[in-house]
Amino acid sequence: MAFSPTKLLSTLSLFGFVSSTFAAPSVSTDSLQLRHDLLLLKDSGQIEGPVMAWPYPTARTYTSSSKSSEPSTDYQLPRTNIEDVYSQQSQLGWNSATTTLAFASSPLPFRSFGYQPREEFESTFSASFLSTWTSGTLNVTYDGDELHLDGSSFAIAIGNWSAAIDQVSRWWGPGWDGSLILSNNARPIPAISLTRIDDKPFEHPLLHWIGPWTATTFMGQLDNDEGDRDGSNARLFGIRFETSPFNWNWLDIGLSRTAQWAGDGRPQSWETFKMLLLGEDNRTPNSNVTEETEPGNQLAGGDYRITIPQWNFAQYGQIVGEDEDGFLPDANMLLFGAETWGTLNSLNATWRAYYEWSDTRAGHLLAHSRNDKGVNAAYNHGIYRTGYRSEGQSMGHAIDGDSLMHSLGFFLIPESGNLYGLKIRDYQINRDGTGIHGISQAPLDGNSLEAFASLQIENRRLKIWSDTPIQLNIGLFYNQEKNLTNNQTDTDLGGYLSITAKL
C-alpha cells in the first residue's frame, strides 16, 4: 500500500529520534537502500538539512518548528525500510549479534557507495548496543590472514554532539560512484571523531540564515610504512561542514578539508597543527615554510546538490583542490552528476537512476604559476611518498589520480527492502602512464558492467543460525581493459556472495 512520509515522521517521533539524547547510531556507507530512502524523505520535504556525509547519525532531527508536518509535495512514497531499521536501532541495550560469511572470486573493479567485500574470504561477527548517552558497535572481520575492526565504534553523547573512537568508512560528498576527498575505497583507519547530531539551525537571528547545518571532524592514524624515511605512519585530519542555507531544502552545500600530517620524523607539535589549520603549508618564495617545517599534505573543496522535487530530479557536483591559491582550492579535481527517482506502482517499489562523471587529474582551474597541467599531482605528495592513500589504496575516488570515469547506475527497491541494481562504467586510468598510482603504472582504457542484489530470505525452514531472515548480498561483474603501453586487452569475470544471519 502507499505510504506517506508523515506517517514515518510520527513513527520516528515515537522512537525518540527527534531527540539529541541518543549517542548517534548511524547509517553506514554500505547501505544503498537506506541512503536512497533517506533521500526520498529529504526530497519530499520530510528531512531538513543536507544528506551528503556518511556515516549519517540516525538521531538527527527530521523536522523543525519552521516546517509543516505535511509533505512539501503530493509525492507519495511506498513504505521505506527505514522504519524497521530505526525501530531496531532505537532499542536500548544490546541488539542481536550477527555473523557474516562472504566469498569473492576477485576484488571488484572499483568500490562505490554500497556493500562490497574487500577480500576473497571474510568472516565477520557484529554486535551493537545503545543507551541514552552511549552507543557502540563491535565488528570483527577475519579474512583468512588478519583480524580487522572495520565498522567498529564507541560513542558518547555530549549535548548535541557525538564524540567517538571509531574505525569506520567515511563518505563525504553527493556522488554515488565516488568521492574526490573521502570515500570507502581504502580500509577505514582508527580515529577519534566529533559529529553534530541534531542539524537544527542557529537560533540567533544573525546566524539563522545558515539554516540546518551539520559538522564533523576526526583525527586518525594511518598505517603507511614508507620505509626508513620521514613521513611513515602519518596522521589524517578531516573536517566537514554542511548546510541548507535559508532553509532551502532544495539546496545542500558541503565544505570539506583533509590533511596528512606528522608521522615518523615529521614535526607534530601544536604549532605545526596550527600552521596546517591556517593553510601555512606551501613552500613559496614569500613564505617561511621549508621542507623540514612543512606541516602536511592537504586537500580541500566543496560540493552541492540541487533538487527539483516536482520533477524528481537532482544535479550535484564536487570540486576538490590539491593546492591553494588566494585561500581557494586550486589544481582541482571535478565530479558532476545527475539523478532521478520515482515509484513503480505495479511492484510497490521505488527506483533511482544516476549518471556521474569524474576527472581526478588536478588540472582544472590551475593557478597561473603552474604549467604541469596537474599531472601526477592528485593524491601524490613529495614528503608523503605513498601519497593520499592507505595501504596503497586511494582514500579519495577509487579510480585514483589522473583518471577519468563515466558511470551509469540504476537500482530498484521493492517494499520488502530488497535491492536490485546495475552499473555501467567507462574509464581511463592513469592517463599519462607515469608517477605513483594505486591501480596501474600503465595507462588503461576500460569498461565494466556490474549487477548486484541485496535480498532478505525467509529462514523458517532452513533455520541457519536462527529462524530469523537471512541477508544475501550477490554481485556479478565483467570488465575489459586495454593496456595502452603494450596494447594488450584483459577481461575479467567475477562475483561475490555474502550471507548474514542473526545469532
N, C-alpha and C positions, 0 to 999 in steps of 0.2 A: 504494500500500500504506500501511498505518497506520504512523505514525512516533512513536516515544516520545521525550519531551523528554530523557531520559537519554542517548540517542544524540547529540543535538545538543550536550549538555553536554560529553561526552567529545570530540567533534569540535572544539569551541571550545578545549578544553584543548590539543589538538594544535596549533592555530593560535597559541597563546600569548596568548589574550585573557584569561586569568586572571592575567596579569602586568601590573604597572603601568609597565613599561618603555616601552610604546608611548606616543607623544605624542597619543593620543586622536583618531584619525579618528572621525567621528561620523555618526549618523543625523540628517538634517535635517528641517525642518518640511514638506517637500514629498512625503513618502512615507507614505501611509496604510497600505500593505502592511506596512512594517517596524514601524510603531507597533503595528499590530494583532498582528503575530507576536510582538513583544516582550511585549505584554500577555498573550497566550496562555501564554507561558512563565512570566511573572510569576504569573499566576493559577493555574497548575498547580504552583507551588512550586519552579520551577527558576531563578528570578531573585530574589535578595534585594534589598530596598531599593525606594525609590519609582521610578516610571516616569511622571513628570509634568512634566519640564522638558526642553526641546529647544533646541539640539542635544543628543543623548544619546550620550556617549562609548562607542564600541564596545569599548574596552578595559576597561570596568567589570566588576568581579568578578561571577561568576554563581552562586557558591555559597561557603559558608564551612564551617569545621570543625563549626560548630554545627548544620548542616543535613545531612540524609540525602541520599545521592545518588539516592534513589528519589523519584519524584513523590509529592507530598502527597495526591494523589487518584488514582483509577483513570482519570482523563480522558486519553484518548489523542489525540494531535494528528496530522493529516496533516503531511507533510513541509513545513516552513516555508521561505520564501525566504531566511531569514536566513543559513542555511548558506552559500549561494552568495555572498551579499554579503560576509559576514565572510571567506570564503576569498579573495576578491579584495582586500579591504581589508588583509589581513594580509601581502600580498606586499611584501617590502622592495624599494625602488627606485621607478621611475616606473610608474604604471599607464597603460593605454592611454588616449589622449586621445579625447574625444568631441566631437561637434558637434550642435547642436540648431537646428532651424528651427521657429518657432511662429507661427501665424496666428490671429487672433481677430476676430470681427465687431464686438465691443464688449466693454468690461470686464464681468466677472461682477457680478451684483448685490451679492454680499458675498464677501470672501475668507474661507476657513476652512482648517483643517488639511488639507494635501494640495497637489497640484500645480494651479496656475492661472497662465497667462501674465498679465503686467501690462499689456502694450501690444498694439496691433493687429498689430504685426510685431516679432519678436525673433529674432536670430541669435546663438547662444551657442557659444563654444569653452570646453572644460573639460579640465583635466589635473590629476593629483594625484600625490604621492609620499609614501613612508613610510620612515623609518629607525628605529633602535632608540630614538632620543630626539627626533626631529623629525618633523613631518608638515606637509604643505601642500596647498592646493588653489587653483588659479588658475581663476576663472570670469570670462570677459569676454563681456558681452552688448551687442550693438548693436541699438537699437530704431528705426533709421532717422533718428535725430536725435542721440542721445548714446550714449556708451560707459558701461557700468555694471560694477562689480566685485562685484555681489551674489553671495554664496556663497563668496567668496574668504577664505582664512585661511592663516596660518603659525603653527605651534605648537611649543613646546619642552617636553619633559617635565622637570620639576624635582621629583624624588622622586615623590610620589603626586599631583602637581598638573600641570596643563597650562596654561602661560602662552602667550597667543596675541595676535597682531594680526589682527583679522578684520573682516569686513563680512557678517555672517550674520544671518538671521532668528532671533529667539528667541521661544519659546512657553512661557509659564510658567502651568501650571495643568492640570487634568484635563479641561477641556472639549474637545469635538470641533469645535464650530462657532464657538467664540470663547474669548478670554481677556480678563478685565477689566483686566489690568495690562500684559501684553506679548503680542503676537501677531504674525503675519506679515502683518498688514494693510498697514502702511506699509512702504516700502522700508527694508532694513537700513541702518544707519549704520556708518561706520568706528569701531572701538573697540579698546581693549586689554582683555583678559579673563583671568581666572584661574578654573580649574574643577578640582574634586577628581575624580580619575579613578576610583579604587577606592573603593567605598562601604562598606568593611569597618567594623565598629563600633569604638569606642574599646576598648582593652584594659584600661584602668584600671577596677577593679570599681565605683567610684562613678559612672562615666560609661557603663558598658557597657549600661545600661538604655535609652540613647538609640537603640540598635540601629543597623542600617545607615543611613548618612547621606551626603548629598551637599551640596555648596555650590558656588555660582558667583557671581562678581561681575564687573562690567565698568564701564568709563568710556568713553563715546562722544561724538562730536561731531555735533550736529545742524546741518542746513543750512536753518534757518528765517530767511529775510530779512524782518524786521519793519519795514524801512524805517529812516529816520533817527531811531531811538529806542532806548532802552536795552532789552536783552533779546534782541536778534537773535543768532542763531548760538550758542545756549546749549549747554552740555554736558548729557549724560544719564548719570546714575549709576544702577546697579542692583545689588541683592544678593539672593540667594535661598538658603534652607536647606530641605532636605527630610529626612525621617526616617520609618522604620517602627519606632516605639518598641517596646521589649521583644521585638524580633524578631517582632512580629506582622505576618506577611506580608499579612494581610487589611486592614491599615490603613496608609495613606500620608498624611502631613501635610506641607504646604509653607507656608513663610512668605516673603513677597516684599516688597520695598521698592524704589521707583524715585524719582528726583528730577531735575528740571531745575534747573540752577544755572549761575552765572557768565554768560557771554555779553557782548556789547558793552555797555560802560558799567556793568556789574554787578560787585559785589565777588567776587573769585575767589581769595582767599588761603586758606592752610591753616586759619586761624582761622574763616573763613566755612564751609569744608567741615566743620570740627569742629562748628560750630553746627548744620549740617544733619544730621550723624550723630546728634547728641544731641536732635534734634527741636525745637531752639530757633528755630522759624521762623514762629510765629504772632504776629501783631500783636494783643496783648490789653492791657487797662489795666494788668495786673500785670507785663508784660514790658518789656524794653528794646529790643525789636525794632521798627524803623521801616521804612518803605517803602524807604529808602536802604540799610538793613543787612539786610533780609530775605534769607536765603540762597537760597531756591528754592521750587519747587512740587513737593510730594511726594505720592505715592500709596503706600499700604501695605495689606497684608491677608494673609489666609490661605486655604488650600484643603485639601481632603481627598478621599480615595477609599476607600470601604469595600466590601469584596468578600465575597460568599458563594459560594465556589468550587463547593460542592456543587450550587448552583442555577444556576451560570453567570450570576451577576448582580452588578452593582456599582452603587452610588449615590455620586454625587460632588457637590461644591459648592465655591463660591468666594465670598468676601466681600472687597471692596476699598474702602477709605475715601479720600475726597478731603480729609478733615480729621482732626484728632486730638482726643481728649478723654480725659483721665486716662491718657495713654500707650497708648490703644487706638484703632484705626481708627474714624472717625466719618464721618457723611454718606456712607453706604455704598451701593455698587452690589452687586447679587447675581446669582449664576448657580447653577442647580441642574440636575442631570441624572441619568439612569439609563440603564444599558446592559446588554445581554445578548448572548451569543455562543454558538456551537455548531459542530457539524460537519454536513455534508451528504454522507453516505457514498456516495450514488449518483454524485456528481461528485468524490469525494475532495477536498472543499473545506471551508473554514471560512467563517463569516459573523459579522457583528456588526450590531446594531441599537441605536439610542440615541434618547432624547428629551431635549431640552435647552431650558431656559427662562432667559432673560437679561433683566435690567432694569438699564439704565445711568442711571436717574435717581438722583442721590445723595441720596435722601430716606429711606433706611432706617436706623433706629437713630440718629436725629439727636440731637445734644446739645439740651438744653432751651433753650439760649440762642438756637437758630436757629429762625426762623419762616418761612423761604422755601421749605420743602418740598424743598430741594435742587435747584430749577430752575436751569439754566444753570451749575451747579457742576461737574458731571462733565466732565473733560478740558478745563476752562477755567481761566484764571488772570488776575488783574489786572495782573501785571507782564509775564508772557509771554503777549502778546495772542493769538498763534496757538494758545495752549493746548498740551495734551499731544498734539501732532501733529507729524508730519514731512512736509514738502511738502504740507500740507493734509490728510493722512490720519491718522486716529486710530492711535496706537501701541498702544492697548488694543483693545477689541472693535470689530469692523468696523462695527457699527451706530452708533458714536459715542455721544454723551451724550443723556440724556433720551429714550431709546428702549427699545422692548420687542420681544423676539423669541421665538417658539416654533419649534423645529426638530425634524424627524424625519429620521433618516438610516439608511440600510441599505447594506451592501456585502458582496459575495461574492468570495472569493479561492480559486480552484482551486489544485491542486498546482503548476501551471505558474508561478504567481506573477502571473497576470493578475488584474485587478480590475474588477468591475462594480458601480456604485453609483447610488444615488438619494437626493435630498434634497428635502424639502418644508419651506417656511418660511412663517410668518405673522408680520407685523411691523408696528410703528408707529414711525415715525422723527420725531425732534424734536417730541415730543407737544405742547409748548406753543407751538411755532412762533416762538420768539424766540431771541436770542443767537447766538453763533458756532457753526456746525455744519459738519462736514466733508462731509456728504451733501446736505442740503437746508435752506434757511432757512424753508421752509414745512412744516407738519406733513403727513406722508404716512401712508397706510394701505395696506398691500400684502401680496402673497403671491407666492411663486416656486416653481418646480419645476425641478430640475436633475438631469440624467442624465449619467453620466460613466463612462469606462472607461480602463484602462491595459493595453496589450497588448504582448506580445513576438511579433514577426513573423519567421518564418524568412526569411533573406535570401540563401540559397544560389543561387537563380536570378536574383533581382533584382540582387544584388551592388551595392547602393547604398553608396558609400564603401568598404565592405569586405564580406566574405561572412559576417560575424557577424550575429546577430539585431538587428533594429532595434526601438526602443521607440516605440510610438504612444500618445499621450495625446489622448483625444477627449472633448469635453464639449458638451452642448446644454442651453440653459436658456430658460425662459419666465417672465416676471414681469409682474405687473399692479399698478399703483399709482394711488391716488386722492389728489389734492391736496386737502386739507381746507379750504384757503383759497378756492380758486376752483371746487371740486367737479369739476375735470377729471380724467378717467381716462386713463392712458397704459399701453400694453402694449409689451413688448419681447421679441423672439425672437432668440436668437443662439447662438453656439457658438465653439469653438476646436479647433485641431488642432496637435499638435506631433510632430515626428519627430526621434528621437535615434539616432545611429549612431556606432560606433567608427571612428576614422580609421586 
